[in-house]
Amino acid sequence: MGEANPDLILTMTAGHKEQVEERFAPSRGKLFTLSEFARYPGEIADPFEDSLEVYRECARQMLARLNAAVDRLRCDHRSG
C-alpha cells in the first residue's frame, strides 16, 4: 500500500500536532489543531477519567469547532 498524501490533517492538541510534524515532515502547511483550523482560541481539554458533565462540555466544544471547520472548508472550496 502506498503512502497517503492528505490535503489536511487535524489533531486535537498541539502535542499531537508536534508528534505528527516530527514523524511526517511533508505534513507542514497541511497540519492544524482542530481549534486552529476552526479559528477558535485554545485547545479542548481531554476529559479522560473526568465527570460526565466534563465529557459533555468537551463534546459541545468539539461540535462547535467541527461546524466551524466544515464552514471554512466549504468557503475555501467555493473560493478556490
C-alpha positions as CSV (number, residue, x, y, z in Angstrom):
1,M,0.0,0.0,0.0
2,G,1.4,3.4,-1.0
3,E,1.8,6.4,1.3
4,A,-1.2,8.8,1.8
5,N,-0.9,12.4,0.7
6,P,-3.6,14.2,2.6
7,D,-4.7,17.7,1.9
8,L,-5.5,18.4,5.5
9,I,-4.6,16.8,8.9
10,L,-6.4,17.9,12.1
11,T,-5.3,16.9,15.6
12,M,-6.9,17.6,18.9
13,T,-3.9,19.1,20.7
14,A,-0.7,20.9,20.0
15,G,1.2,17.9,21.4
16,H,-0.4,15.6,18.8
17,K,0.4,18.1,16.1
18,E,4.1,18.2,17.1
19,Q,4.2,14.4,17.0
20,V,2.8,14.3,13.5
21,E,5.3,17.1,12.4
22,E,8.2,15.1,13.8
23,R,7.2,11.9,12.0
24,F,5.9,13.3,8.8
25,A,7.7,16.4,7.8
26,P,5.7,16.8,4.5
27,S,2.6,17.5,6.6
28,R,3.7,21.0,7.4
29,G,1.3,23.5,5.9
30,K,-1.5,20.9,5.9
31,L,-1.4,20.3,9.7
32,F,-3.5,22.1,12.3
33,T,-5.1,21.5,15.6
34,L,-8.9,21.5,15.3
35,S,-9.1,24.7,17.2
36,E,-6.5,26.4,14.9
37,F,-8.3,25.4,11.8
38,A,-11.7,26.4,13.1
39,R,-10.1,29.7,14.3
40,Y,-11.0,29.1,18.0
41,P,-8.6,30.1,20.8
42,G,-7.1,27.5,23.0
43,E,-7.5,23.7,23.0
44,I,-10.2,21.3,24.0
45,A,-9.2,19.7,27.3
46,D,-9.0,15.9,27.4
47,P,-11.9,14.7,29.5
48,F,-10.3,11.3,30.3
49,E,-11.4,10.0,33.7
50,D,-13.5,13.1,34.4
51,S,-17.2,13.6,35.1
52,L,-20.0,13.1,32.6
53,E,-20.5,16.9,32.5
54,V,-16.9,17.4,31.5
55,Y,-17.4,14.9,28.7
56,R,-20.5,16.7,27.6
57,E,-18.7,20.1,27.6
58,C,-15.9,18.6,25.6
59,A,-18.4,17.3,23.1
60,R,-20.0,20.7,22.8
61,Q,-16.6,22.3,22.2
62,M,-15.8,19.7,19.6
63,L,-19.1,20.2,17.8
64,A,-18.7,23.9,17.6
65,R,-15.2,23.6,16.2
66,L,-16.1,20.9,13.8
67,N,-19.0,23.0,12.5
68,A,-16.7,26.0,12.1
69,A,-14.1,23.8,10.3
70,V,-16.7,22.5,7.9
71,D,-17.8,26.0,7.2
72,R,-14.2,27.0,6.5
73,L,-13.8,24.1,4.1
74,R,-17.0,25.0,2.3
75,C,-15.9,28.6,2.0
76,D,-12.4,27.6,0.8
77,H,-13.9,25.2,-1.7
78,R,-16.1,27.9,-3.2
79,S,-13.4,30.5,-3.4
80,G,-10.7,28.1,-4.6
